Amino acid sequence: MSRHIKMFFNTNGFAYMIYASGTILLIGATVYSIAEGVNFIDSLWWAFVT
């Protein structure tokens, strides 16, 4: 089972897309938190939802 999961994540750069999405999410939440003066948890929720 885990072999199939590893093959799925390595297919067509899917793992890189997950890492890139997480990085963009964290950067967006940080910028929003600084720009709007809200706490990081709220800005993380904002970045995830939008």
Number of C-alpha atoms within 10 A of each C-alpha: 5 7 7 9 10 11 11 13 14 12 11 10 10 13 14 13 12 12 11 12 12 13 12 13 18 17 14 16 23 18 14 19 19 12 9 9 10 13 13 16 12 13 22 19 12 15 19 13 7 7
